Amino acid sequence: MTTPTHYAIKIAKRFNLEPWLYSFIYRGFRNIHKKHGVNISTNNYGYYPTEIEAYDKYQLQMYDEYTKLLQEENIKQVLEIGSGAGGGLRHMQSRMPAVQFTGLDRCKEAIKTCKYFLDKQNNNIELYHDINELHYYKKRFDAIISVETGIYKNSNIFKDLYKLLNNNGIIVYYDNTAVTKLNGVKESVERHGFKIELFNDITENVYRACEHDNFRRMEITDKYLPKYLRPFNSELQRYMCVIDSPRYINFSNGKKKSFFLKARKTKLSQTPLINFNHKATTQNF
């Protein structure tokens, strides 16, 4: 992909056109499954190591890390912000069958793709396109999870999450950001009525997952990519963090960090911030 095209995409994101950009990706997921029988329903950098045996095992492992934390709580209702194609929701439901899972994604093609895969497995997962629908129906959750959604960039979203959580409810959130923005992420979360109970640097886990999963990701772009997406091949490889892509390089040189946090809803007050440990860990949470 040419540099001008890359910057055109960055401009589109600046004007809040990300749902429109992602619509092409999720439509591509459905087309790849219909044409090649390849199930692509997860969309994150992944977590290493894993013992899961699946095509997208590293992406599913990230949701297993979430499951470990949720199983420590009395959880009955879980909402995923940015549920995408729904692969993570289905995986977590298989791990926690007694829990009701709900997905929310502002990209209509993501919801359509999620329904496409759900219909094939008859999963009982509720899906919503607009967060205002959740407020309208007075939905409340014991836990809200989110995977690589960049919600830390819009701190007002935490006001919504606070309202949607039951008392003592938790947020479990993983994302990637510049190392200089880590303290800002923590401050934003705690300023909106949450107490951070865990904040781990999992950069090494994510970085290694990208390495071990590189063949699969390259296969998708080189072998399965629909014709209408082929002009965007290099940009998609950047997006997927393949080896030697700019995002991968930023992980390797320490400019970019992956963090994993668990925060609990408290009374709206400022709580002391905890120190971020820059030493990567591969231990279970």
C-alpha angles and dihedrals in degrees: 000000000000121000092243090056091050092052090046087059091049089052090050089054090050089057091052094254095133094114088057092049093048091049089075091052095050092045086053090054090058093045093050091051093047094047103034105017090238113145111220107170103135125074117188139098092256138224129266134240110040139162093198116122106215141109090254097032097143092053091048090049089063088060090048087059087055091048092055091058095043092051089061089063136063093254124173104151125040128182123196115205108211096014094175115182091352100242092127093049092051092047093050091047089055088053095043107029094167092060123090111228126201127190129208125187129158091209108090092203089056090055090046091050091047090053089048092059094037093055089058092056101031094231119175099229123140117224131200134183101195126046089215088068089063090052092046093053090042093237116181129189139198091214138017119200132189134182123201095330100134091229089148086073090066106045092184088074088072089064088060092046091051091054093046095052125087117234110291090013121150141226119215110191137171126185146141128245144154111287089240092062099054096096090048090056092053093046092051093052096047094042089064098057105280131121114213110228097173132022114170133179104228096167092122092051092050095041092052091047089057090052096047093044096046096104093055093048093049090047090056094053097037101039112018106030113123116243094250090058099045094089086060095051098119093044090051090051088053089049091049092049097233119181113292094012116132092254092050091050091051089055092049095050095044098247091116125050135191117217133189120198141180117197131178128217112249137161112302101269138113112273126195114270120237125225118260114234108222091195110103119233136201096188123116116262 
